[in-house]
């Protein structure tokens, strides 16, 4: 059985958050169970981009600070590191409040800029990860619960993609991003290369809609913790009210036979799910809904069943960030206009994820629009 702990808390005030964190970890054995004196412990928050904490784009700095303090009290040497999707590490750390959290807790910030090539044990035979990530004695994964236009939800497993440095992310989107199942396989293989010691999910204020960078903050009032990130994600998906068949990471983990992928193998502590008010997160606009169509029919109707990015001319300032980040080089700027080549687009949604002006909108095929209306699927 994989143990997952859940606790309610509705704010980020430090004293209350500290008490909640200690209660959250108690059923798992408490922090000293995971940390030995002298361990170099890397905290891996979500540092996607330079946004204020109330935007719910990044892990809240108060949570990072509290975890860092508890780790230090257990004798650990605390590092805080990530590789942001857009912007410099220092700017993201400043804007998100994580720089101040590090200062207040006595932790050191670590920018991922040196990679180590690792031999994979699955489909992907070689994967490069940040050396600071791989060399740490312990990893404490601190994801933010958010919707995600490619993977439906980003939580514990997806947050580990931040161990891939900078431009390496675009390369992996190009290699594996044309299939949600294949990309889920990649994420799971990254997890297996360096398993986190502990996963603590910031779901006090989560994100719904067009996550992970342009969605809407939504109060969920929860912290979730567990050793196995797959099990943590399965529970997070339930707490977000997302249908299991729309979570490719969890379904791929089940196909791979990974522990934690089945609810029956997860033991819950703290607040029972049935005692938590039900909520259904709004899903991303760019999420394709194929409704179990036979593959031959889905292929024939692809242009009508697929959503593609499209520039909003009213808000796009032609900064070129989406063009430069696009893995298949499907975006160009010509004659003072931004254009997307749908034939080249792999629908990884990096353009929407990284656009600082929320200027990439969604263009849906006609049948997709109709199917969404008929299905009643709740989308942003």
C-alpha positions as CSV (number, residue, x, y, z in Angstrom):
1,X,0.0,0.0,0.0
2,X,1.1,3.6,-0.8
3,X,0.4,6.1,2.0
4,X,-1.0,9.5,1.1
5,X,-1.8,12.1,3.7
6,X,-4.3,15.0,3.3
7,X,-5.0,17.9,5.5
8,X,-7.2,21.0,5.3
9,X,-5.8,24.5,5.6
10,X,-7.3,27.6,3.9
11,X,-4.4,30.1,4.0
12,X,-0.7,30.6,3.8
13,X,-0.1,32.3,7.1
14,X,3.2,30.9,8.4
15,X,2.3,29.8,11.9
16,X,-0.9,28.0,10.8
17,X,0.9,26.5,7.8
18,X,3.8,25.2,9.9
19,X,1.3,23.4,12.2
20,X,-0.6,22.0,9.3
21,X,2.6,20.7,7.7
22,X,3.7,18.9,10.8
23,X,0.2,17.3,11.1
24,X,0.4,16.4,7.4
25,X,3.7,14.6,7.7
26,X,2.9,12.9,11.0
27,X,1.1,9.8,9.5
28,X,4.1,9.4,7.2
29,X,6.6,9.3,10.1
30,X,7.5,13.1,10.2
31,X,10.4,14.8,8.5
32,X,13.1,13.0,10.5
33,X,11.9,9.8,8.9
34,X,13.1,11.1,5.5
35,X,16.1,13.3,6.4
36,X,19.4,12.4,8.0
37,X,21.7,15.0,9.6
38,X,24.0,16.3,7.0
39,X,21.9,15.3,4.0
40,X,21.9,17.8,1.1
41,X,18.2,18.2,0.5
42,X,17.0,19.8,-2.7
43,X,13.5,21.3,-2.6
44,X,12.0,21.3,-6.1
45,X,9.1,23.8,-6.3
46,X,7.2,24.7,-9.4
47,X,9.0,27.9,-10.7
48,X,7.4,28.0,-14.2
49,X,7.6,31.8,-14.7
50,X,8.0,35.2,-13.0
51,X,4.5,35.6,-11.5
52,X,3.3,36.8,-8.1
53,X,2.3,34.1,-5.6
54,X,-1.4,35.0,-5.8
55,X,-1.5,34.1,-9.5
56,X,-1.1,30.4,-8.5
57,X,1.5,29.8,-11.2
58,X,4.3,28.8,-8.8
59,X,4.5,27.0,-5.5
60,X,3.6,29.4,-2.8
61,X,6.8,30.8,-1.1
62,X,5.3,30.3,2.4
63,X,5.1,26.6,1.8
64,X,8.6,26.5,0.5
65,X,9.8,28.4,3.5
66,X,8.0,26.2,6.0
67,X,9.3,23.0,4.4
68,X,12.9,24.4,4.3
69,X,12.7,25.3,8.0
70,X,11.5,21.8,9.0
71,X,14.2,20.1,6.9
72,X,16.9,22.3,8.6
73,X,15.5,21.4,12.0
74,X,16.0,17.7,11.0
75,X,19.6,18.4,10.2
76,X,19.4,18.8,6.5
77,X,21.3,21.2,4.3
78,X,18.6,22.9,2.2
79,X,18.9,23.8,-1.5
80,X,16.0,25.2,-3.6
81,X,16.3,24.6,-7.3
82,X,14.5,24.5,-10.6
83,X,14.8,25.3,-14.3
84,X,12.0,27.9,-15.2
85,X,10.1,27.5,-18.4
86,X,10.5,31.2,-19.2
87,X,12.7,34.0,-17.7
88,X,15.9,33.9,-15.7
89,X,16.0,31.9,-12.5
90,X,16.8,34.9,-10.5
91,X,13.9,36.9,-11.8
92,X,11.5,34.0,-11.3
93,X,12.8,33.5,-7.7
94,X,12.3,37.2,-7.0
95,X,8.9,37.6,-8.5
96,X,7.5,34.4,-7.0
97,X,8.7,35.2,-3.5
98,X,10.9,32.1,-3.4
99,X,14.1,34.2,-3.1
100,X,12.7,35.7,0.1
101,X,11.6,32.3,1.3
102,X,15.1,31.0,0.9
103,X,16.6,33.9,2.7
104,X,14.1,33.6,5.6
105,X,14.7,29.9,6.0
106,X,18.5,29.8,5.6
107,X,18.3,27.8,2.3
108,X,20.5,28.3,-0.7
109,X,19.1,28.9,-4.2
110,X,20.4,26.6,-6.9
111,X,20.0,27.4,-10.6
112,X,19.9,24.3,-12.8
113,X,22.5,25.0,-15.5
114,X,24.8,21.9,-15.6
115,X,23.4,18.6,-17.0
116,X,24.4,15.0,-16.5
117,X,23.6,12.3,-19.1
118,X,21.9,9.3,-17.6
119,X,21.2,5.9,-19.1
120,X,17.5,5.2,-19.2
121,X,15.8,1.9,-18.4
122,X,12.7,2.3,-20.6
123,X,11.8,3.6,-24.1
124,X,14.2,6.5,-23.7
125,X,17.7,5.2,-23.5
126,X,19.4,8.5,-22.6
127,X,18.0,11.4,-20.5
128,X,19.9,14.5,-19.3
129,X,19.0,15.9,-15.9
130,X,20.3,18.8,-13.9
131,X,23.4,17.7,-12.0
132,X,22.4,19.5,-8.8
133,X,19.1,17.6,-8.9
134,X,20.7,14.2,-9.5
135,X,23.5,14.7,-7.0
136,X,21.3,15.8,-4.1
137,X,21.1,13.2,-1.3
138,X,17.3,13.8,-1.0
139,X,14.7,15.4,-3.2
140,X,11.5,16.9,-1.7
141,X,9.1,17.6,-4.6
142,X,6.9,20.7,-4.0
143,X,4.4,20.9,-6.9
144,X,1.5,23.2,-7.4
145,X,-1.8,21.5,-8.3
146,X,-2.8,22.9,-11.6
147,X,-4.6,22.0,-14.8
148,X,-2.3,21.5,-17.9
149,X,-3.3,21.9,-21.5
150,X,-1.2,19.0,-22.7
151,X,-1.3,16.6,-19.7
152,X,-4.7,17.8,-18.3
153,X,-3.1,18.1,-14.8
154,X,0.3,18.9,-13.5
155,X,1.2,17.8,-10.1
156,X,4.0,15.6,-8.5
157,X,5.2,13.6,-11.6
158,X,5.0,16.5,-14.1
159,X,6.8,18.8,-11.7
160,X,9.9,16.7,-12.0
161,X,10.2,17.8,-15.7
162,X,11.8,20.9,-14.2
163,X,14.9,18.7,-13.7
164,X,15.5,19.0,-17.4
165,X,17.5,22.1,-18.1
166,X,16.2,25.0,-20.3
167,X,16.3,24.2,-24.0
168,X,16.3,20.5,-23.2
169,X,12.6,20.8,-22.5
170,X,11.8,21.9,-26.0
171,X,13.8,19.0,-27.4
172,X,11.8,16.5,-25.4
173,X,8.6,18.1,-26.5
174,X,9.7,17.6,-30.1
175,X,10.7,14.0,-29.5
176,X,7.8,12.9,-27.4
177,X,5.2,15.7,-27.4
178,X,3.2,14.5,-30.4
179,X,1.6,11.9,-28.1
180,X,0.3,12.5,-24.6
181,X,0.9,8.8,-23.8
182,X,4.5,9.0,-25.0
183,X,5.1,12.2,-23.1
184,X,3.6,10.7,-20.0
185,X,6.0,7.7,-20.4
186,X,8.9,10.2,-20.6
187,X,7.8,12.0,-17.4
188,X,7.5,8.6,-15.6
189,X,10.9,7.5,-16.7
190,X,12.4,10.8,-15.4
191,X,10.7,10.1,-12.1
192,X,12.2,6.6,-12.0
193,X,15.8,7.9,-12.7
194,X,15.8,9.9,-9.4
195,X,12.9,9.2,-7.2
196,X,11.9,12.0,-4.8
197,X,12.1,11.2,-1.1
198,X,8.9,13.0,-0.4
199,X,6.1,14.9,-2.4
200,X,4.2,17.7,-0.8
201,X,1.5,19.3,-3.0
202,X,0.4,23.0,-2.7
203,X,-3.3,22.7,-3.2
204,X,-4.3,25.5,-0.8
205,X,-4.9,27.7,-3.8
206,X,-4.6,25.7,-7.0
207,X,-5.2,26.5,-10.7
208,X,-8.0,25.6,-13.0
209,X,-8.8,26.4,-16.6
210,X,-5.9,27.2,-19.0
211,X,-3.1,26.0,-16.8
212,X,-0.3,25.8,-16.1
213,X,0.5,29.4,-16.8
214,X,-2.7,31.2,-17.8
215,X,-5.4,29.6,-15.7
216,X,-7.5,30.9,-12.8
217,X,-6.6,30.5,-9.2
218,X,-9.1,28.3,-7.3
219,X,-9.3,27.8,-3.6
220,X,-9.0,24.1,-2.7
221,X,-7.8,24.5,0.9
222,X,-5.7,21.3,0.9
223,X,-2.2,19.9,1.4
224,X,-1.3,16.5,0.1
225,X,1.8,14.4,0.8
226,X,3.2,11.0,0.0
227,X,6.4,9.2,-0.9
228,X,5.1,7.9,-4.3
229,X,4.3,10.7,-6.7
230,X,2.1,8.5,-8.8
231,X,-0.1,7.8,-5.8
232,X,-0.1,11.4,-4.9
233,X,-1.2,12.4,-8.4
234,X,-4.0,9.8,-8.4
235,X,-5.4,11.4,-5.2
236,X,-4.8,14.9,-6.5
237,X,-6.8,14.1,-9.6
238,X,-9.7,12.9,-7.5
239,X,-9.6,16.1,-5.4
240,X,-9.6,18.2,-8.6
241,X,-12.6,16.3,-9.9
242,X,-10.8,15.3,-13.1
243,X,-12.0,12.1,-14.8
244,X,-9.4,9.4,-14.6
245,X,-9.4,8.7,-18.3
246,X,-8.3,12.3,-19.0
247,X,-5.1,11.9,-16.9
248,X,-2.4,10.4,-19.2
249,X,0.3,10.2,-16.6
250,X,-1.8,8.1,-14.3
251,X,-3.1,5.8,-17.1
252,X,0.4,5.3,-18.5
253,X,1.7,4.5,-15.0
254,X,-1.0,1.8,-14.8
255,X,0.0,0.4,-18.2
256,X,3.6,0.3,-16.9
257,X,2.5,-1.5,-13.8
258,X,3.9,1.1,-11.5
259,X,2.9,1.0,-7.9
260,X,0.5,3.8,-6.8
261,X,-1.4,4.0,-10.1
262,X,-4.5,2.2,-8.7
263,X,-6.7,3.7,-6.0
264,X,-7.2,0.3,-4.3
265,X,-3.5,0.3,-3.5
266,X,-3.5,3.7,-1.8
267,X,-4.1,4.1,2.0
268,X,-5.3,7.6,3.0
269,X,-4.6,9.4,6.2
270,X,-5.9,12.7,7.6
271,X,-9.1,13.9,6.0
272,X,-11.2,11.3,4.1
273,X,-12.0,12.3,0.5
274,X,-15.7,11.8,1.1
275,X,-15.6,14.5,3.8
276,X,-14.0,17.0,1.4
277,X,-16.5,19.2,-0.5
278,X,-16.6,18.0,-4.1
279,X,-15.2,20.3,-6.8
280,X,-14.6,19.9,-10.5
281,X,-11.8,22.0,-12.0
282,X,-12.5,23.8,-15.2
283,X,-10.4,22.0,-17.9
284,X,-8.1,23.6,-20.4
285,X,-9.5,25.0,-23.6
286,X,-6.8,23.2,-25.6
287,X,-7.6,19.8,-24.4
288,X,-8.7,17.5,-27.2
289,X,-11.8,15.3,-26.4
290,X,-12.0,12.3,-28.7
291,X,-14.6,10.4,-26.8
292,X,-13.3,6.9,-27.5
293,X,-13.7,7.2,-31.3
294,X,-12.0,4.3,-33.3
295,X,-8.5,5.3,-34.3
296,X,-9.3,5.2,-38.1
297,X,-12.2,7.6,-37.6
298,X,-10.3,9.9,-35.3
299,X,-7.5,10.1,-37.9
300,X,-9.8,10.9,-40.7
301,X,-11.5,13.6,-38.8
302,X,-8.4,15.0,-37.1
303,X,-8.7,18.5,-38.4
304,X,-12.3,18.7,-37.1
305,X,-11.5,17.1,-33.7
306,X,-8.4,19.0,-32.8
307,X,-7.6,22.3,-31.1
308,X,-4.7,24.4,-32.2
309,X,-3.1,27.6,-30.9
310,X,-4.0,30.9,-32.6
311,X,-2.6,34.4,-31.9
312,X,-5.1,36.9,-30.4
313,X,-4.3,39.9,-32.5
314,X,-5.7,42.3,-29.9
315,X,-3.2,41.2,-27.2
316,X,-0.2,39.7,-29.1
317,X,2.7,42.2,-29.2
318,X,4.9,40.0,-31.4
319,X,7.5,39.5,-28.8
320,X,8.7,36.3,-30.3
321,X,8.8,34.2,-27.1
322,X,6.3,31.6,-28.4
323,X,8.2,31.4,-31.7
324,X,11.5,30.9,-30.0
325,X,10.1,28.3,-27.6
326,X,8.1,26.3,-30.2
327,X,9.7,22.8,-30.4
328,X,8.7,21.9,-34.0
329,X,9.3,25.5,-35.2
330,X,5.7,25.9,-36.2
331,X,5.4,29.6,-35.4
332,X,6.6,32.4,-37.6
333,X,6.3,36.2,-37.6
334,X,5.9,37.6,-41.0
335,X,4.5,40.9,-42.3
336,X,3.8,42.1,-38.7
337,X,1.6,39.0,-38.0
338,X,2.1,35.8,-36.0
339,X,1.3,32.6,-37.8
340,X,1.0,28.9,-36.7
341,X,1.6,26.1,-39.1
342,X,-1.0,23.6,-38.0
343,X,0.6,20.8,-40.0
344,X,3.8,21.2,-38.0
345,X,2.2,21.9,-34.6
346,X,2.4,19.0,-32.1
347,X,-0.1,20.7,-29.7
348,X,2.4,20.7,-26.8
349,X,1.0,24.2,-25.9
350,X,4.4,25.5,-25.0
351,X,3.4,28.7,-26.7
352,X,0.3,29.3,-24.5
353,X,2.2,28.1,-21.4
354,X,5.1,30.5,-21.9
355,X,3.3,33.6,-23.4
356,X,3.7,36.4,-20.8
357,X,0.7,38.3,-22.2
358,X,-1.8,35.4,-22.5
359,X,-2.1,36.2,-26.2
360,X,-2.3,32.7,-27.6
361,X,-5.9,31.6,-27.9
362,X,-7.5,28.3,-29.0
363,X,-8.9,27.5,-32.4
364,X,-11.1,24.3,-32.2
365,X,-12.3,22.2,-35.1
366,X,-16.0,22.2,-35.7
367,X,-16.7,18.7,-34.5
368,X,-14.7,19.2,-31.4
369,X,-16.9,22.2,-30.5
370,X,-20.0,20.2,-31.1
371,X,-18.7,17.2,-29.1
372,X,-17.8,19.3,-26.2
373,X,-21.2,20.8,-26.1
374,X,-22.9,17.4,-26.3
375,X,-20.6,15.8,-23.7
376,X,-21.1,18.6,-21.1
377,X,-17.3,18.6,-20.5
378,X,-16.5,21.6,-18.3
379,X,-13.8,23.6,-20.1
380,X,-12.4,27.1,-19.6
